[in-house]
Amino acid sequence: MARKESKPQAHVVERSGTSSTCATCRMEIAAGEVRFSEAYGSSDGNWARSVRNARTPKRRDNEDYDDRSPSVEKVTADVDARHHHLVCAARELPFRLMSPLAAFKEPLSERDELNAIMTRKIEREDNIVDPAAAAPATRDEYAGFLARAAEDDEVLLVFGDWLQSVGDARGQLIAVQHALETAKGPKQLGLQEAEKRVLSGSLLMPDAQPAAFLWRRGFVHRVMFDAIEHDKWKPVLRHPSLQLVREVAVSAALPALPATVRVLELGRLARRDDVAAILAGLPGLERLKLHFVDDLRAVRHGKVVELELFDLGAPRAGMTLRTADRDQLPSLRRLVLRIERGLDAAVALVCGTPLVRDLEELVLHGPITPAGLAPLR
């Protein structure tokens, strides 16, 4: 009986224990050949299926914007793996392959060639532009549409029609993804396949690792970054598909985020100085989410209407909120606190802070007793 290979939990370059099929070229990867195993989230694993098909569905949190928003699709995923020839991965997935290849210490005769292929691919992707943006006859009209779409999402549909009329593939992607917003059943499945064909047959999909993209009407609407090296993300952030990105979630601060961002979520690795610099470059920011923050003095923005703080607890919540003055967030109307333990004490501490005064809404997530709610009455 053939030995079943274990699935890697991260991208890795390894020797194949059994023969497999390359996910890029669909040709065989021989047993013993060095291959690239790409880890990805799958909704077809045993654990994911057990959650999806459970008798008691996952609780939906109506106070959580991301839970109630139809534009954000949450997937319960297992980690699975797909395999690639090294040369296929170098051509199609250079950012994913780079670190695992460097970590593979066995002698590899084609290592220099693979590095050269990845370098050429990355340099090429660093200069990607949409055809309609590059052509002298259409570039001005393209720029005009893009500027209007940055302020009004409905412009994207007209933009898409125009892009199709000038032969730009992004126009077809806008049409397909717009149709997917309301499609169901077999029609939805057919459109999903069409979406995959458009993305795989063009330069519309950024190559980014580790990250996840949520698309809307031809452009990346939300991008979720893990811990990163800034140099690797510069071409991703400059990719034309991120020109209208609205939401960014990242575990560490990034330089020069697109000015179109309206929702920003920063993890525990973000430094206070980074936060101040990022906020200064996001004039249209409306919602800010912060994890494990203990000092809000760097949080200054004139248009943020919602602040969400994760992983706080008493007395930390009170001390954190006391570091902020109302003048730092003059437009703040909604404060969301997510506290797993000590919510009663945290509420008592935050009620007298400047940020809580004049709020329209204070949202609390966590166990709380009637006595804990008393200071709010």
C-alpha positions in Angstrom: 0.0 0.0 0.0 1.4 3.4 -1.0 2.5 5.7 1.8 0.2 8.7 2.1 2.2 11.9 2.2 1.6 14.4 5.0 0.4 17.9 3.9 2.7 20.8 4.5 1.3 23.6 6.7 3.4 26.2 4.8 5.0 26.7 1.4 8.0 24.4 1.1 10.5 23.1 -1.4 10.8 19.3 -0.9 11.5 16.0 -2.6 8.3 14.3 -3.7 7.7 11.1 -1.9 5.3 9.9 -4.6 4.5 11.0 -8.1 2.1 13.9 -8.3 0.6 16.3 -10.9 1.9 19.9 -11.4 -0.9 22.3 -10.6 0.5 24.7 -13.2 1.3 22.7 -16.3 -0.7 19.5 -15.4 2.3 17.3 -16.2 3.7 14.6 -13.9 6.1 15.4 -11.0 8.1 12.2 -10.6 8.7 10.5 -7.2 12.0 11.8 -5.8 11.9 15.0 -7.9 12.4 18.3 -6.0 9.1 20.2 -6.2 7.4 23.2 -4.7 4.5 22.4 -2.4 2.1 25.4 -2.1 0.0 25.5 1.0 -3.4 27.0 0.6 -6.8 27.3 2.5 -9.2 24.6 1.3 -12.9 24.4 2.1 -13.0 20.7 1.2 -11.0 19.3 4.1 -12.5 17.1 6.7 -12.5 19.8 9.4 -13.9 22.4 7.1 -16.7 20.1 5.9 -17.6 19.2 9.5 -18.1 22.8 10.3 -19.9 23.7 7.1 -22.3 20.8 7.5 -22.8 21.0 11.2 -26.4 20.7 12.6 -25.8 24.0 14.5 -24.5 26.6 12.1 -21.8 29.1 13.1 -23.3 32.0 15.1 -23.6 35.2 13.1 -22.6 38.3 14.9 -24.9 41.2 13.8 -22.8 43.7 15.6 -19.7 42.7 13.6 -19.5 44.7 10.4 -17.6 42.0 8.6 -20.0 39.3 9.7 -23.1 41.2 8.5 -21.5 42.7 5.4 -22.5 40.8 2.2 -19.3 41.9 0.5 -17.1 39.9 2.8 -17.1 36.1 2.4 -15.8 34.2 5.3 -14.5 30.7 4.6 -13.8 27.9 7.1 -10.7 26.3 5.7 -8.4 23.5 6.1 -4.8 23.7 5.0 -4.1 21.7 1.8 -1.3 21.6 -0.7 -0.8 21.7 -4.4 2.4 20.8 -6.1 4.4 22.5 -8.9 7.6 21.8 -10.8 10.2 24.3 -9.6 10.5 26.0 -13.0 6.7 26.4 -13.2 6.6 27.9 -9.7 9.5 30.3 -10.6 7.6 31.5 -13.7 4.1 31.8 -12.1 4.6 32.1 -8.3 8.0 33.8 -7.7 7.0 35.5 -4.5 5.7 32.3 -3.0 8.8 30.2 -4.1 11.6 32.7 -3.2 11.9 32.0 0.6 11.2 28.2 0.5 13.8 27.8 -2.2 16.4 29.7 -0.2 15.6 27.5 2.8 16.1 24.3 0.8 19.7 23.4 1.6 20.2 20.3 -0.6 22.4 20.8 -3.8 20.2 22.0 -6.6 21.8 22.3 -10.1 19.1 24.7 -11.4 19.1 27.0 -8.4 20.8 29.9 -10.3 18.5 29.5 -13.3 15.4 29.5 -11.0 16.6 32.7 -9.2 17.1 34.4 -12.6 13.6 33.4 -13.7 12.1 34.7 -10.5 14.0 38.0 -10.8 12.8 38.6 -14.3 9.3 37.8 -13.4 9.3 40.1 -10.4 10.8 43.0 -12.4 8.2 42.5 -15.1 5.4 42.5 -12.5 6.8 45.6 -10.9 5.9 47.4 -14.2 2.5 46.0 -14.9 -0.1 48.4 -16.2 -3.5 47.8 -17.7 -3.4 48.0 -21.6 -5.9 50.8 -21.6 -3.7 52.8 -19.2 -0.6 52.3 -21.3 -2.1 53.1 -24.8 -1.7 56.8 -25.7 -5.2 56.8 -27.3 -7.0 55.6 -24.1 -4.8 56.5 -21.1 -6.4 59.9 -20.3 -9.9 58.5 -20.4 -8.7 55.5 -18.3 -7.3 57.9 -15.7 -10.5 59.9 -15.6 -12.6 56.8 -15.0 -10.3 55.6 -12.3 -10.4 59.0 -10.5 -14.3 58.9 -10.5 -14.4 55.3 -9.4 -12.2 56.1 -6.4 -15.1 58.3 -5.1 -18.1 56.3 -6.4 -18.2 52.5 -6.8 -21.2 52.7 -9.3 -18.8 54.3 -11.8 -17.1 50.9 -12.1 -20.0 49.4 -14.2 -19.6 52.2 -16.8 -15.8 51.9 -16.5 -16.2 48.1 -17.2 -18.3 48.7 -20.4 -15.7 51.2 -21.7 -12.8 48.8 -20.9 -14.5 46.0 -22.8 -15.0 48.4 -25.8 -11.3 49.1 -26.0 -10.3 45.4 -25.5 -9.0 45.5 -21.9 -9.5 42.3 -20.0 -10.4 44.1 -16.8 -13.7 45.1 -18.4 -14.7 41.4 -18.7 -13.7 40.8 -15.1 -15.8 43.7 -13.9 -18.8 42.3 -15.8 -18.3 38.8 -14.5 -17.8 39.8 -10.8 -20.8 42.2 -11.0 -23.0 39.3 -12.3 -21.7 37.1 -9.4 -23.1 39.5 -6.9 -26.6 38.2 -7.5 -26.0 34.8 -9.2 -27.1 31.5 -7.6 -27.0 27.8 -8.4 -25.6 26.6 -11.8 -25.3 30.2 -13.1 -23.1 31.1 -10.1 -20.8 28.1 -10.7 -20.5 29.0 -14.4 -19.6 32.6 -13.6 -17.0 31.4 -11.0 -15.3 29.4 -13.7 -15.4 32.3 -16.1 -13.8 34.5 -13.3 -11.0 32.0 -12.9 -10.4 31.9 -16.7 -10.1 35.7 -16.9 -7.8 35.9 -13.9 -5.5 33.0 -15.1 -5.3 34.3 -18.7 -4.1 37.8 -17.8 -1.9 39.8 -15.5 -4.9 40.9 -13.4 -4.0 38.7 -10.4 -1.2 40.0 -8.1 1.3 37.3 -7.1 1.5 37.8 -3.3 2.5 35.5 -0.4 1.2 35.2 2.2 -2.0 37.2 1.5 -5.6 36.9 0.6 -7.6 39.0 -1.8 -11.3 39.8 -1.8 -12.4 41.1 -5.3 -15.3 43.4 -6.2 -16.1 44.6 -9.7 -12.7 44.0 -11.3 -10.5 45.3 -8.5 -9.2 44.0 -5.2 -11.6 45.4 -2.6 -9.9 43.9 0.5 -6.4 42.6 1.0 -5.2 40.7 4.1 -1.5 40.7 4.6 0.5 38.5 7.0 3.9 39.4 8.4 5.9 40.8 5.5 9.1 42.2 4.2 8.4 45.7 2.9 10.5 45.3 -0.3 8.5 42.2 -1.4 5.2 44.1 -1.1 6.1 47.2 -3.1 5.2 45.7 -6.5 2.0 44.2 -5.0 0.8 47.6 -3.6 1.6 49.1 -7.0 -0.3 46.5 -9.0 -3.2 48.0 -11.0 -5.7 45.6 -9.4 -5.1 47.4 -6.1 -5.7 50.9 -7.4 -9.1 51.0 -5.7 -8.5 48.8 -2.7 -10.9 49.9 0.2 -9.9 47.6 3.1 -6.5 46.5 4.3 -5.8 44.1 7.2 -2.1 43.6 8.1 -0.2 42.2 11.1 2.6 44.7 10.7 2.5 48.3 9.5 3.1 49.0 5.8 4.5 52.1 4.2 2.5 54.1 1.7 -0.8 52.4 1.6 -3.1 53.4 -1.2 -5.1 56.6 -0.4 -8.3 54.8 -1.4 -8.3 52.7 1.8 -11.4 53.3 3.9 -11.0 50.4 6.5 -7.6 49.6 8.1 -6.9 46.8 10.5 -3.5 46.6 12.2 -2.1 43.7 14.2 0.1 43.5 17.2 3.3 44.0 15.2 2.4 47.6 14.2 4.6 50.2 15.9 3.2 53.5 17.1 5.4 55.6 14.8 4.2 53.5 11.8 0.6 54.0 12.7 1.0 57.8 12.8 2.7 57.8 9.4 0.1 55.4 7.8 -2.9 57.4 9.1 -1.5 60.6 7.7 -1.5 59.1 4.2 -5.1 57.9 4.3 -7.3 61.0 4.0 -10.5 59.0 3.4 -10.1 56.5 6.3 -13.4 55.8 8.0 -12.9 52.7 10.2 -9.8 51.7 12.2 -9.2 48.4 13.9 -6.3 47.9 16.3 -5.1 44.7 18.0 -3.2 44.6 21.3 -2.8 48.4 21.4 -1.8 50.0 24.7 -1.3 53.6 23.6 -3.5 55.7 21.4 -1.5 58.9 21.3 -0.4 58.3 17.7 -4.0 57.7 16.6 -5.0 61.0 15.0 -7.5 61.3 12.1 -10.2 63.8 11.3 -12.6 61.5 9.4 -12.5 58.1 11.3 -16.0 57.5 12.5 -15.5 54.0 14.0 -12.6 52.7 16.2 -12.5 49.0 17.1 -10.1 47.7 19.8 -9.3 44.0 20.1 -7.8 42.0 22.9 -8.1 44.5 25.6 -8.9 43.9 29.3 -9.3 45.7 32.6 -7.4 47.7 33.7 -5.7 47.9 30.3 -8.8 49.1 28.4 -9.2 52.1 30.7 -5.5 53.0 30.6 -5.4 52.7 26.8 -8.4 54.9 26.2 -7.1 57.5 28.6 -4.1 58.0 26.4 -6.4 59.5 23.7 -8.0 63.0 23.6 -11.2 63.7 21.9 -9.5 66.1 19.6 -7.5 63.3 18.1 -10.6 61.7 16.6 -13.2 64.5 16.3 -15.5 62.5 13.9 -15.6 59.4 16.1 -19.2 58.1 16.6 -18.8 54.4 17.2 -16.4 52.6 19.6 -16.2 48.8 19.6 -14.4 47.0 22.4 -13.7 43.2 22.1 -12.7 42.0 25.6 -12.7 38.3 26.4 -12.2 38.6 30.1 -12.9 41.4 32.7 -15.5 43.3 30.6 -17.4 44.4 33.7 -14.3 46.2 35.1 -13.2 47.5 31.7 -16.6 49.2 31.2 -16.3 50.9 34.6 -12.9 52.3 33.6 -13.7 53.5 30.1 -17.0 55.3 30.9 -15.3 58.4 32.1 -12.7 58.7 29.3 -12.8 61.5 26.7 -13.3 59.2 23.8 -16.5 57.6 25.2 -18.2 61.0 25.8 -20.4 62.1 23.0 -20.4 58.7 21.2 -23.5 57.7 19.4 -22.8 54.0 19.9 -20.6 51.9 22.3 -20.5 48.2 21.2 -19.2 45.6 23.7 -18.2 42.1 22.7 -17.5 39.7 25.6 -19.2 38.3 28.7 -20.8 41.0 30.9 -23.1 41.0 33.9 -26.1 43.3 34.7 -23.9 45.0 37.3 -21.2 45.6 34.6 -23.8 47.5 32.5 -24.8 49.8 35.3 -22.3 52.5 34.5 -23.8 52.9 31.0 -27.3 53.7 32.3 
